[in-house]
């Protein structure tokens, strides 16, 4: 082990048990939790993001939760800056940062750095969105694959936000986004990192957990939560906050596009697609310790690896 500070990355698809494991790790080890979740940054979006409740946060505080209003955006570059500051603060207290979440772009920004890319352009985005409505996102993905083959391979055809951003960067810069990323990356993370992936191995188990969690969110008042946001009057469906999985479908239901049964069906389907994209990223983490919360003794194995890492 080098003299560099240490950090733990706890990654996984949605509904995989990351939060429960993070809380258990904090109970047993000198770690402090930093959220790595692009939805948990938003205030007032609690049920649909599976945000830990007040009692849990009092016991196991999470940094980078509730730091933005849903009207605001929050970029991967902003996350990187905030996370590095939180990590440095934790290390100064002679504790270890535990970064837990499922926003893989944030993990990549933190560990590999980010390119200095053109800022978002609302006009270009609106034009690409309108074109996608006419042609469909698979057609937009095919265009991306022609213009930037390397990025076309990495981005899933069912990931409209990343397809849109990649095409926007190409239009604004005149160059493939992958080239800009390779040329202009910020310094990589100067920490020794233990990577843990929390995920039930059978895909059917994860799909069942996703479905059960959505139904539980509805029982807890998720649709009422979205209705409060809908009635604010200053939010709209194209904001990053309202494009979060579940919120987007519930918002469309309130706008009269879907009935209740269709909201449920589309929200669960979108969450499964999100989990599939997350798993695609995670399979590239070749040195990660995979943890299945449904297996007997799995948590003990994680604890043993963490104990060895921190010694």
SERO-4910 file (N, C-alpha, C, O; in steps of 0.05 Angstrom, whole numbers):
BEGIN
 pado doro    nc1    nc2    nc3   cac1   cac2   cac3    cc1    cc2    cc3    oc1    oc2    oc3
  Unk    A     17    -24      0      0      0      0     18     25      0     37     26     15
  Unk    A     11     44    -16     27     69    -18     20     88      5      4     81     22
  Unk    A     33    111      5     28    131     26      5    149     19     -2    167     34
  Unk    A     -7    144     -4    -30    161    -12    -54    156      7    -56    134     18
  Unk    A    -72    176     10    -96    171     25   -113    149     12   -110    143    -12
  Unk    A   -131    137     28   -147    115     18   -176    124     16   -186    142     30
  Unk    A   -190    111     -3   -219    116     -6   -232     90    -15   -219     73    -27
  Unk    A   -258     88     -9   -274     65    -18   -296     75    -36   -310     93    -30
  Unk    A   -298     61    -59   -320     66    -78   -340     43    -75   -333     20    -79
  Unk    A   -364     50    -67   -385     30    -65   -405     36    -88   -421     54    -86
  Unk    A   -404     20   -109   -419     25   -133   -440      3   -136   -439    -18   -123
  Unk    A   -460      8   -154   -479    -13   -160   -503     -1   -175   -508     23   -174
  Unk    A   -518    -19   -187   -543     -9   -201   -564     -1   -180   -561     -7   -156
  Unk    A   -584     12   -190   -606     21   -173   -619     -3   -159   -621    -25   -172
  Unk    A   -628      0   -134   -642    -21   -119   -625    -45   -112   -635    -67   -109
  Unk    A   -599    -41   -111   -581    -64   -106   -572    -67    -77   -558    -87    -71
  Unk    A   -580    -49    -60   -572    -51    -31   -547    -35    -24   -535    -41     -3
  Unk    A   -539    -15    -40   -515      1    -34   -518     16     -8   -500     17      8
  Unk    A   -541     29     -4   -544     46     19   -543     30     45   -529     39     64
  Unk    A   -556      8     46   -555     -9     70   -526    -17     76   -518    -17     99
  Unk    A   -511    -25     56   -483    -34     60   -466    -10     69   -449    -13     87
  Unk    A   -471     13     57   -455     37     65   -460     44     94   -441     51    108
  Unk    A   -484     42    103   -490     48    131   -477     28    150   -467     35    171
  Unk    A   -477      2    142   -464    -18    158   -434    -14    159   -421    -17    180
  Unk    A   -422     -6    137   -394      0    137   -387     23    155   -367     23    169
  Unk    A   -404     43    155   -399     66    172   -401     58    202   -386     69    219
  Unk    A   -419     40    208   -422     31    236   -397     16    246   -391     17    269
  Unk    A   -382      3    228   -361    -15    236   -333     -4    230   -313    -15    240
  Unk    A   -331     16    213   -304     26    204   -303     56    206   -324     69    206
  Unk    A   -279     68    206   -276     97    207   -280    110    180   -261    122    169
  Unk    A   -304    108    169   -310    119    143   -333    139    145   -350    137    163
  Unk    A   -332    159    127   -354    178    124   -364    177     96   -349    174     77
  Unk    A   -391    178     93   -404    173     68   -407    199     51   -415    220     61
  Unk    A   -400    196     25   -405    217      6   -424    205    -15   -417    184    -27
  Unk    A   -447    217    -20   -466    207    -40   -455    212    -68   -445    233    -74
  Unk    A   -458    191    -85   -451    194   -113   -476    188   -129   -478    167   -142
  Unk    A   -495    206   -128   -521    202   -140   -532    228   -151   -536    247   -135
  Unk    A   -537    229   -177   -545    254   -189   -573    262   -182   -582    284   -188
  Unk    A   -589    244   -170   -616    251   -162   -618    259   -133   -634    276   -126
  Unk    A   -601    248   -116   -601    255    -88   -592    283    -82   -596    293    -60
  Unk    A   -580    296   -101   -571    324    -97   -595    343    -94   -592    365    -84
  Unk    A   -619    335   -103   -642    353   -104   -659    353    -79   -667    331    -69
  Unk    A   -664    376    -69   -682    379    -46   -711    375    -55   -719    382    -77
  Unk    A   -727    362    -37   -755    358    -43   -760    333    -60   -783    328    -67
  Unk    A   -739    320    -68   -742    295    -84   -731    272    -67   -708    264    -69
  Unk    A   -748    263    -49   -740    245    -28   -749    216    -32   -733    197    -31
  Unk    A   -775    213    -37   -786    185    -39   -777    172    -65   -767    149    -65
  Unk    A   -779    186    -87   -773    174   -113   -743    169   -118   -736    154   -136
  Unk    A   -726    182   -102   -697    177   -104   -688    157    -83   -664    151    -82
  Unk    A   -706    147    -67   -698    128    -45   -678    142    -26   -659    129    -17
  Unk    A   -682    167    -21   -663    182     -4   -666    171     25   -688    167     34
  Unk    A   -644    167     39   -646    158     66   -662    178     83   -661    202     78
  Unk    A   -678    167    102   -695    185    118   -678    200    138   -654    195    142
  Unk    A   -691    219    153   -677    236    171   -663    221    193   -641    228    201
  Unk    A   -676    200    203   -664    184    225   -639    170    215   -619    169    230
  Unk    A   -640    160    191   -616    146    180   -594    166    175   -570    160    181
  Unk    A   -600    190    164   -580    210    159   -568    221    185   -545    229    186
  Unk    A   -584    221    206   -573    230    232   -552    209    243   -532    217    255
  Unk    A   -558    184    237   -540    163    246   -515    160    227   -493    155    236
  Unk    A   -520    164    202   -499    160    182   -501    183    161   -513    179    140
  Unk    A   -490    206    168   -493    229    149   -481    224    122   -461    209    119
  Unk    A   -494    235    101   -485    232     74   -478    260     63   -496    277     63
  Unk    A   -454    265     55   -448    290     41   -459    290     13   -463    269      1
  Unk    A   -464    314      2   -474    318    -25   -502    308    -30   -509    299    -52
  Unk    A   -519    309     -9   -547    305    -11   -561    331     -5   -553    346     13
  Unk    A   -583    337    -20   -599    362    -15   -582    387    -19   -584    405     -2
  Unk    A   -567    389    -40   -550    412    -45   -559    429    -68   -547    450    -74
  Unk    A   -581    421    -82   -591    436   -104   -622    436   -103   -634    417    -94
  Unk    A   -633    459   -113   -662    460   -118   -667    446   -145   -650    446   -162
  Unk    A   -691    433   -148   -696    419   -173   -695    437   -198   -693    426   -220
  Unk    A   -697    463   -194   -695    481   -217   -666    484   -227   -662    493   -250
  Unk    A   -647    476   -211   -619    479   -217   -607    454   -230   -618    432   -226
  Unk    A   -585    458   -244   -571    435   -255   -547    429   -237   -539    445   -220
  Unk    A   -535    406   -241   -511    398   -226   -495    380   -244   -503    357   -250
  Unk    A   -471    389   -251   -455    375   -271   -436    355   -258   -431    356   -234
  Unk    A   -425    338   -275   -404    319   -265   -380    334   -256   -366    326   -238
  Unk    A   -374    357   -270   -351    373   -262   -355    385   -234   -337    386   -218
  Unk    A   -380    395   -229   -386    406   -202   -384    384   -181   -374    389   -159
  Unk    A   -395    360   -188   -392    338   -169   -363    332   -163   -356    329   -139
  Unk    A   -346    331   -183   -318    325   -178   -305    345   -159   -291    337   -141
  Unk    A   -311    370   -164   -299    391   -147   -310    388   -118   -294    389    -99
  Unk    A   -336    384   -115   -347    381    -88   -338    356    -74   -331    356    -50
  Unk    A   -336    334    -89   -328    308    -77   -299    309    -68   -292    299    -46
  Unk    A   -282    321    -84   -254    323    -76   -251    340    -51   -234    334    -34
  Unk    A   -266    361    -48   -265    378    -24   -275    362      0   -263    363     21
  Unk    A   -297    347     -3   -307    330     19   -287    309     26   -283    303     50
  Unk    A   -274    296      7   -255    275     12   -231    286     28   -222    274     47
  Unk    A   -221    310     20   -199    322     34   -206    328     63   -190    324     81
  Unk    A   -231    338     67   -240    344     94   -241    319    111   -233    319    135
  Unk    A   -250    297    100   -252    272    114   -225    261    122   -220    252    144
  Unk    A   -206    263    102   -179    253    107   -166    269    129   -151    258    145
  Unk    A   -171    295    130   -159    312    151   -168    303    179   -154    307    199
  Unk    A   -192    291    180   -202    281    206   -192    252    212   -201    239    231
  Unk    A   -173    243    195   -162    216    198   -183    194    195   -182    173    208
  Unk    A   -202    200    176   -222    180    169   -220    174    139   -204    187    125
  Unk    A   -236    156    130   -234    147    102   -259    154     87   -281    147     96
  Unk    A   -257    167     64   -281    173     48   -294    147     36   -280    130     25
  Unk    A   -320    144     40   -335    122     28   -354    135      8   -374    147     16
  Unk    A   -349    132    -17   -365    144    -38   -385    123    -48   -377    103    -60
  Unk    A   -411    127    -43   -431    107    -49   -452    118    -67   -463    140    -62
  Unk    A   -459    103    -88   -480    111   -106   -479     97   -132   -464     77   -136
  Unk    A   -496    106   -150   -499     92   -176   -496    109   -200   -502    100   -223
  Unk    A   -487    135   -197   -482    152   -220   -454    147   -230   -435    159   -220
  Unk    A   -452    130   -250   -426    120   -259   -409    143   -272   -385    142   -270
  Unk    A   -423    162   -284   -408    184   -296   -393    200   -274   -371    210   -278
  Unk    A   -406    202   -251   -393    216   -228   -368    201   -219   -347    213   -214
  Unk    A   -370    175   -216   -347    159   -209   -325    162   -229   -301    164   -222
  Unk    A   -332    161   -255   -311    164   -275   -299    192   -274   -274    194   -277
  Unk    A   -315    212   -271   -304    239   -269   -284    242   -246   -263    255   -248
  Unk    A   -291    229   -224   -274    231   -200   -248    215   -204   -226    225   -197
  Unk    A   -250    191   -214   -227    173   -215   -209    179   -239   -184    176   -238
  Unk    A   -221    187   -262   -205    190   -287   -202    219   -295   -186    225   -314
  Unk    A   -216    237   -283   -216    265   -291   -236    270   -313   -249    252   -323
  Unk    A   -239    296   -320   -259    304   -340   -246    322   -360   -227    337   -354
  Unk    A   -255    321   -385   -246    339   -405   -259    366   -402   -281    369   -391
  Unk    A   -246    386   -412   -256    414   -412   -274    417   -437   -264    426   -458
  Unk    A   -299    409   -434   -317    408   -457   -333    434   -459   -336    449   -440
  Unk    A   -345    440   -483   -362    463   -486   -386    463   -467   -397    442   -461
  Unk    A   -393    486   -457   -416    488   -440   -442    481   -455   -443    483   -480
  Unk    A   -462    473   -441   -488    466   -453   -499    490   -468   -497    513   -458
  Unk    A   -512    485   -490   -524    506   -507   -554    499   -509   -561    480   -523
  Unk    A   -572    515   -497   -600    508   -497   -612    506   -525   -629    489   -530
  Unk    A   -603    523   -543   -614    522   -571   -606    496   -585   -623    483   -597
  Unk    A   -581    488   -582   -572    463   -595   -587    439   -582   -596    421   -596
  Unk    A   -590    440   -556   -603    418   -542   -633    416   -551   -643    394   -555
  Unk    A   -646    439   -553   -674    439   -561   -677    428   -589   -696    413   -595
  Unk    A   -658    435   -607   -659    425   -634   -655    395   -636   -669    381   -650
  Unk    A   -636    385   -620   -631    356   -620   -654    341   -608   -661    320   -617
  Unk    A   -666    353   -587   -690    340   -574   -713    338   -594   -726    318   -596
  Unk    A   -717    360   -609   -739    360   -629   -734    340   -651   -752    326   -660
  Unk    A   -709    338   -659   -702    318   -680   -705    290   -670   -714    272   -685
  Unk    A   -698    285   -645   -702    259   -633   -731    251   -631   -738    228   -635
  Unk    A   -748    271   -626   -777    265   -625   -787    256   -652   -805    239   -653
  Unk    A   -776    267   -673   -784    259   -700   -772    232   -709   -786    215   -720
  Unk    A   -747    228   -703   -732    205   -714   -728    183   -694   -724    160   -702
  Unk    A   -729    189   -668   -724    169   -648   -695    169   -639   -677    176   -655
  Unk    A   -690    162   -614   -663    163   -603   -645    141   -616   -621    146   -618
  Unk    A   -655    118   -624   -638     99   -638   -625    111   -663   -602    105   -669
  Unk    A   -641    127   -678   -630    140   -702   -608    161   -694   -588    164   -708
  Unk    A   -613    175   -672   -593    194   -662   -567    180   -653   -545    189   -657
  Unk    A   -571    156   -642   -548    140   -634   -532    131   -658   -507    131   -657
  Unk    A   -546    124   -679   -532    115   -704   -515    139   -715   -493    135   -725
  Unk    A   -527    163   -713   -511    186   -723   -486    190   -705   -465    195   -716
  Unk    A   -490    187   -679   -467    190   -661   -446    169   -668   -422    176   -668
  Unk    A   -454    145   -673   -435    123   -680   -419    130   -705   -396    122   -708
  Unk    A   -432    144   -724   -418    152   -749   -397    174   -743   -375    173   -753
  Unk    A   -406    193   -726   -389    217   -721   -367    212   -700   -346    224   -701
  Unk    A   -373    194   -682   -354    188   -660   -356    159   -653   -369    151   -633
  Unk    A   -344    141   -669   -347    112   -666   -339    103   -638   -353     85   -626
  Unk    A   -318    114   -626   -309    106   -600   -331    111   -579   -336     93   -562
  Unk    A   -343    134   -579   -364    141   -560   -389    126   -566   -404    119   -548
  Unk    A   -395    122   -592   -418    107   -600   -418     79   -588   -440     68   -582
  Unk    A   -394     67   -585   -393     40   -573   -398     41   -543   -409     22   -532
  Unk    A   -390     63   -530   -392     65   -501   -420     73   -491   -428     66   -469
  Unk    A   -434     88   -508   -460     98   -500   -482     79   -510   -483     72   -534
  Unk    A   -500     72   -492   -522     54   -499   -543     68   -516   -548     92   -512
  Unk    A   -555     55   -536   -575     68   -553   -599     78   -537   -614     96   -546
  Unk    A   -604     67   -512   -626     76   -496   -617     96   -474   -629     97   -452
  Unk    A   -597    112   -480   -587    131   -460   -588    159   -473   -568    170   -482
  Unk    A   -613    171   -475   -616    195   -491   -600    219   -481   -591    235   -497
  Unk    A   -597    221   -454   -582    245   -444   -553    245   -453   -543    266   -461
  Unk    A   -540    222   -452   -512    221   -461   -510    223   -491   -490    235   -501
  Unk    A   -529    212   -506   -528    215   -535   -531    244   -542   -516    255   -559
  Unk    A   -550    258   -530   -555    286   -535   -530    303   -529   -522    320   -544
  Unk    A   -518    297   -506   -494    313   -498   -471    308   -517   -457    327   -525
  Unk    A   -467    283   -526   -445    277   -544   -449    292   -571   -430    303   -582
  Unk    A   -474    291   -581   -479    305   -607   -477    335   -604   -468    349   -622
  Unk    A   -485    345   -581   -482    374   -575   -453    382   -576   -446    403   -588
  Unk    A   -436    367   -562   -407    373   -562   -395    372   -590   -379    390   -597
  Unk    A   -403    352   -606   -393    351   -633   -401    375   -649   -385    387   -664
  Unk    A   -426    384   -646   -436    407   -661   -422    433   -652   -415    450   -668
  Unk    A   -417    436   -626   -406    460   -615   -376    462   -620   -365    484   -624
  Unk    A   -362    439   -619   -333    439   -622   -323    431   -650   -300    438   -657
  Unk    A   -340    417   -665   -331    407   -691   -313    383   -689   -301    375   -709
  Unk    A   -311    371   -665   -293    348   -662   -308    326   -646   -326    332   -630
  Unk    A   -300    301   -649   -312    280   -633   -306    284   -603   -285    292   -595
  Unk    A   -327    279   -587   -324    283   -558   -303    265   -546   -289    273   -528
  Unk    A   -300    241   -557   -280    222   -546   -252    233   -550   -234    229   -532
  Unk    A   -246    247   -572   -220    259   -576   -215    281   -555   -193    283   -544
  Unk    A   -235    298   -550   -231    319   -531   -226    307   -503   -210    317   -488
  Unk    A   -241    286   -496   -237    273   -470   -209    262   -468   -197    264   -446
  Unk    A   -198    250   -489   -172    238   -487   -150    259   -485   -130    255   -472
  Unk    A   -154    282   -498   -134    303   -498   -133    320   -473   -112    328   -464
  Unk    A   -156    325   -462   -158    347   -442   -166    337   -414   -175    353   -397
  Unk    A   -162    311   -408   -171    301   -382   -156    314   -359   -132    319   -361
  Unk    A   -171    320   -338   -159    330   -314   -144    308   -300   -147    285   -307
  Unk    A   -127    315   -281   -111    294   -267   -129    272   -254   -150    278   -244
  Unk    A   -119    248   -256   -134    226   -243   -133    228   -213   -117    244   -202
  Unk    A   -149    212   -199   -152    214   -170   -127    204   -157   -117    182   -163
  Unk    A   -116    219   -138    -91    212   -124    -98    199    -98    -89    208    -76
  Unk    A   -113    177    -99   -120    161    -76   -116    132    -83   -118    124   -106
  Unk    A   -110    115    -63   -113     86    -66   -142     79    -61   -154     87    -40
  Unk    A   -154     65    -80   -183     61    -79   -190     31    -78   -180     15    -94
  Unk    A   -207     24    -59   -220     -3    -59   -247      0    -72   -264     16    -63
  Unk    A   -252    -15    -93   -277    -14   -108   -294    -38   -101   -286    -61   -103
  Unk    A   -319    -32    -92   -338    -53    -85   -363    -48   -103   -373    -26   -105
  Unk    A   -373    -70   -115   -398    -68   -130   -419    -85   -116   -416   -109   -112
  Unk    A   -441    -72   -108   -463    -85    -96   -484    -92   -117   -494    -74   -131
  Unk    A   -490   -118   -121   -509   -125   -141   -518   -154   -138   -501   -172   -136
  Unk    A   -544   -159   -136   -553   -187   -136   -545   -200   -163   -550   -188   -184
  Unk    A   -533   -224   -162   -523   -236   -187   -546   -243   -207   -543   -237   -230
  Unk    A   -567   -257   -198   -589   -263   -217   -603   -237   -225   -613   -222   -209
  Unk    A   -604   -232   -251   -617   -208   -261   -646   -207   -252   -657   -185   -247
  Unk    A   -660   -230   -251   -688   -231   -243   -692   -220   -215   -712   -208   -209
  Unk    A   -672   -225   -197   -674   -215   -170   -673   -185   -170   -689   -172   -156
  Unk    A   -655   -173   -185   -653   -144   -187   -678   -132   -199   -688   -112   -189
  Unk    A   -689   -144   -219   -714   -135   -231   -737   -135   -211   -753   -117   -210
  Unk    A   -738   -157   -195   -759   -159   -175   -756   -137   -154   -776   -125   -145
  Unk    A   -731   -132   -146   -726   -111   -126   -734    -84   -136   -745    -67   -122
  Unk    A   -729    -79   -162   -737    -53   -174   -767    -50   -174   -777    -29   -167
  Unk    A   -781    -71   -181   -810    -70   -181   -821    -66   -153   -839    -49   -149
  Unk    A   -811    -81   -134   -821    -79   -107   -815    -51    -95   -831    -40    -81
  Unk    A   -791    -40   -102   -784    -14    -91   -802      8   -103   -810     26    -88
  Unk    A   -809      6   -128   -827     26   -140   -854     25   -126   -865     46   -119
  Unk    A   -865      2   -123   -891     -1   -110   -890     10    -81   -909     22    -72
  Unk    A   -868      5    -67   -865     16    -40   -863     46    -40   -874     59    -22
  Unk    A   -850     57    -60   -848     86    -62   -876     98    -66   -883    119    -55
  Unk    A   -892     85    -83   -919     95    -87   -935     94    -61   -950    113    -55
  Unk    A   -932     73    -46   -946     71    -20   -937     93     -1   -952    103     16
  Unk    A   -912    101     -3   -901    122     15   -908    150      6   -903    169     21
  Unk    A   -921    153    -18   -930    179    -26   -914    191    -49   -913    216    -52
  Unk    A   -901    175    -65   -884    185    -87   -900    202   -107   -891    223   -115
  Unk    A   -924    193   -114   -939    208   -134   -947    236   -123   -948    255   -138
  Unk    A   -953    237    -97   -960    263    -85   -935    281    -85   -937    305    -88
  Unk    A   -912    269    -80   -887    284    -81   -883    297   -108   -876    321   -110
  Unk    A   -887    281   -130   -883    292   -157   -905    313   -162   -899    333   -176
  Unk    A   -929    309   -152   -950    329   -157   -943    356   -144   -949    377   -155
  Unk    A   -930    355   -120   -922    380   -108   -901    395   -125   -903    419   -128
  Unk    A   -883    380   -137   -864    392   -155   -877    402   -180   -870    424   -190
  Unk    A   -896    387   -190   -911    395   -214   -926    421   -210   -927    438   -228
  Unk    A   -937    425   -186   -954    448   -181   -937    473   -172   -948    494   -168
  Unk    A   -911    470   -170   -894    493   -163   -897    514   -185   -898    538   -179
  Unk    A   -899    506   -210   -903    525   -232   -877    533   -245   -878    544   -268
  Unk    A   -854    530   -233   -829    539   -245   -812    515   -256   -791    520   -267
  Unk    A   -822    491   -252   -807    468   -262   -820    458   -288   -843    463   -294
  Unk    A   -804    443   -304   -815    431   -329   -801    405   -334   -781    398   -321
  Unk    A   -812    390   -353   -803    362   -357   -775    359   -368   -764    338   -367
  Unk    A   -764    381   -380   -737    379   -392   -715    385   -373   -691    383   -381
  Unk    A   -721    393   -348   -700    397   -329   -686    371   -321   -699    350   -321
  Unk    A   -660    372   -316   -646    347   -307   -660    334   -283   -661    309   -282
  Unk    A   -670    349   -265   -683    337   -241   -708    322   -249   -712    300   -239
  Unk    A   -723    333   -267   -748    320   -275   -744    298   -296   -763    284   -303
  Unk    A   -720    295   -305   -714    273   -323   -704    249   -308   -697    228   -320
  Unk    A   -702    251   -282   -694    228   -266   -715    205   -269   -738    210   -273
  Unk    A   -705    181   -269   -722    158   -272   -744    158   -251   -739    163   -228
  Unk    A   -769    153   -260   -792    153   -242   -805    180   -242   -830    182   -246
  Unk    A   -790    201   -238   -802    228   -239   -811    235   -267   -832    247   -270
  Unk    A   -795    228   -287   -803    234   -314   -830    221   -321   -847    234   -333
  Unk    A   -833    196   -314   -858    182   -320   -881    192   -304   -904    195   -314
  Unk    A   -877    198   -278   -898    208   -261   -907    236   -271   -930    243   -270
  Unk    A   -887    252   -279   -893    279   -290   -911    276   -315   -930    291   -318
  Unk    A   -904    258   -333   -920    254   -357   -948    245   -349   -967    252   -363
  Unk    A   -951    229   -328   -978    221   -319   -994    245   -310  -1018    247   -316
  Unk    A   -981    263   -295   -995    287   -286  -1002    305   -309  -1022    320   -308
  Unk    A   -986    304   -330   -992    321   -354  -1013    308   -372  -1020    319   -393
  Unk    A  -1023    285   -364  -1044    272   -379  -1035    253   -401  -1051    244   -417
  Unk    A  -1009    248   -402   -999    231   -424  -1003    201   -418  -1007    185   -436
  Unk    A  -1003    194   -392  -1006    166   -384  -1027    164   -362  -1031    182   -347
  Unk    A  -1039    140   -361  -1056    134   -338  -1039    121   -316  -1015    116   -320
  Unk    A  -1050    117   -292  -1034    106   -269  -1020     80   -275   -997     77   -268
  Unk    A  -1034     62   -288  -1021     36   -294   -998     39   -313   -977     26   -310
  Unk    A  -1000     57   -332   -979     62   -352   -955     76   -339   -932     71   -346
  Unk    A   -961     94   -320   -939    107   -305   -922     86   -291   -898     86   -293
  Unk    A   -936     67   -277   -921     46   -263   -905     29   -283   -881     24   -278
  Unk    A   -918     21   -305   -904      3   -324   -880     17   -336   -858      5   -338
  Unk    A   -883     42   -344   -861     57   -357   -839     64   -337   -815     63   -344
  Unk    A   -846     70   -312   -826     76   -292   -809     52   -286   -784     54   -284
  Unk    A   -821     29   -283   -806      5   -277   -789     -3   -301   -766    -11   -297
  Unk    A   -800     -1   -325   -784     -7   -349   -760     12   -351   -738      3   -358
  Unk    A   -764     37   -346   -742     57   -347   -721     51   -326   -697     54   -331
  Unk    A   -729     43   -303   -710     37   -281   -694     12   -288   -670     11   -283
  Unk    A   -707     -8   -301   -692    -31   -310   -672    -24   -331   -649    -35   -331
  Unk    A   -679     -6   -349   -660      3   -369   -636     18   -356   -613     15   -365
  Unk    A   -642     34   -336   -621     48   -321   -602     27   -309   -578     30   -311
  Unk    A   -613      7   -296   -597    -14   -283   -579    -28   -304   -556    -34   -298
  Unk    A   -590    -32   -327   -575    -46   -349   -551    -28   -357   -529    -39   -361
  Unk    A   -556     -2   -360   -534     16   -367   -513     17   -345   -489     17   -350
  Unk    A   -522     18   -320   -503     18   -298   -486     -7   -297   -462     -5   -293
  Unk    A   -498    -30   -303   -483    -55   -303   -463    -56   -325   -441    -67   -322
  Unk    A   -470    -43   -348   -451    -42   -370   -425    -27   -361   -403    -35   -367
  Unk    A   -429     -5   -347   -406     10   -336   -391     -7   -316   -366     -8   -316
  Unk    A   -406    -20   -298   -393    -34   -276   -377    -58   -285   -357    -65   -272
  Unk    A   -384    -70   -307   -369    -93   -316   -341    -86   -325   -323   -103   -328
  Unk    A   -336    -59   -329   -309    -50   -336   -292    -48   -311   -267    -44   -314
  Unk    A   -303    -49   -288   -288    -47   -263   -275    -74   -256   -284    -89   -239
  Unk    A   -254    -80   -271   -243   -107   -270   -231   -114   -242   -231   -138   -236
  Unk    A   -222    -95   -227   -210   -101   -201   -230    -98   -178   -221    -98   -154
  Unk    A   -255    -95   -183   -275    -91   -162   -282   -117   -148   -282   -138   -160
  Unk    A   -290   -114   -123   -301   -136   -107   -331   -135   -110   -344   -116   -103
  Unk    A   -342   -157   -122   -371   -158   -126   -385   -170   -102   -376   -191    -91
  Unk    A   -406   -157    -93   -420   -165    -69   -450   -169    -75   -463   -152    -85
  Unk    A   -460   -194    -70   -488   -200    -74   -502   -200    -47   -497   -218    -30
  Unk    A   -519   -180    -41   -531   -178    -15   -550   -201     -8   -557   -205     15
  Unk    A   -557   -218    -28   -575   -240    -23   -559   -265    -15   -572   -285     -8
  Unk    A   -533   -265    -17   -517   -289    -10   -509   -289     19   -501   -269     30
  Unk    A   -511   -312     32   -502   -315     59   -472   -310     62   -456   -320     46
  Unk    A   -465   -294     82   -437   -289     87   -424   -269     69   -400   -263     72
  Unk    A   -439   -257     50   -427   -238     32   -418   -213     46   -396   -202     40
  Unk    A   -433   -203     65   -426   -179     79   -400   -184     96   -383   -166     98
  Unk    A   -397   -207    107   -373   -214    122   -348   -213    104   -327   -203    112
  Unk    A   -351   -222     79   -329   -221     60   -322   -192     54   -298   -185     52
  Unk    A   -342   -175     51   -337   -146     46   -322   -134     69   -302   -120     66
  Unk    A   -332   -140     93   -319   -129    117   -290   -138    119   -272   -122    126
  Unk    A   -284   -163    112   -257   -172    114   -239   -158     94   -216   -151    100
  Unk    A   -249   -153     69   -234   -139     49   -229   -110     58   -207    -99     54
  Unk    A   -249    -97     69   -246    -70     78   -226    -68    101   -209    -51    102
  Unk    A   -228    -88    119   -209    -88    142   -180    -91    132   -162    -77    142
  Unk    A   -175   -108    113   -148   -111    102   -139    -86     88   -116    -78     89
  Unk    A   -157    -73     73   -151    -49     58   -143    -26     77   -125    -10     71
  Unk    A   -156    -24    100   -151     -2    119   -128     -7    138   -119     11    152
  Unk    A   -118    -32    139    -96    -38    158    -70    -24    149    -50    -26    163
***
